[in-house]
């Protein structure tokens, strides 16, 4: 069922929200006691599940996409 899939995504959505608020994988990861790599994999999994790119990532910047903004709001 679709609702079960959405419920399963709630922890990933919570992580996404934290990354948006902190504007950093590193800062968000520290808050939830995981590595930035693990958090990045969580966001990648969420992007795949939603079939949308949530962030533009570079080594120095993290920019939320328009799709990411809509989901965050």
C-alpha positions in Angstrom: 0.0 0.0 0.0 1.1 3.5 -0.7 0.4 4.7 2.9 2.8 2.0 4.3 5.5 3.2 1.9 5.0 6.8 3.0 5.1 5.8 6.7 8.4 4.0 6.1 9.8 7.2 4.6 9.1 9.3 7.7 12.5 8.9 9.4 14.2 9.8 6.1 11.9 12.9 5.8 12.8 13.9 9.3 16.5 13.7 8.4 15.8 15.7 5.3 14.1 18.4 7.4 17.1 18.5 9.7 19.6 18.9 6.8 17.5 21.8 5.4 17.4 23.5 8.8 21.1 23.0 9.5 22.1 23.7 5.9 24.8 21.1 6.3 25.1 17.3 6.3 27.9 17.5 8.9 25.9 19.7 11.3 22.8 17.6 10.9 24.7 14.4 11.3 26.2 15.6 14.6 22.7 16.4 15.9 21.5 12.8 15.3 24.7 11.1 16.1 25.4 9.6 12.7 28.2 10.1 10.2 27.7 12.6 7.4 28.2 9.7 4.9 25.3 7.8 6.5 23.1 10.8 6.4 24.0 11.4 2.8 23.0 7.9 2.0 19.7 8.4 3.8 19.0 11.5 1.7 20.0 9.6 -1.5 17.6 6.8 -0.6 14.8 9.4 0.0 15.5 11.0 -3.4 15.3 7.6 -5.1 12.0 6.8 -3.3 10.5 10.1 -4.3 12.1 10.1 -7.8 13.3 13.7 -7.2 16.6 15.4 -6.5 16.3 17.3 -3.2 19.8 19.0 -3.1 22.5 20.1 -5.4 25.7 19.0 -3.7 29.2 20.2 -4.1 32.2 19.7 -1.8 31.6 23.2 -0.4 27.9 23.9 -0.8 24.6 22.3 -0.2 21.7 23.9 -2.2 18.1 22.8 -1.8 16.4 22.3 -5.2 13.0 23.7 -6.1 11.5 20.2 -5.6 13.2 20.0 -2.2 11.7 23.4 -1.2 8.3 22.2 -2.1 8.7 19.0 -0.1 10.1 20.9 2.9 7.2 23.4 2.9 
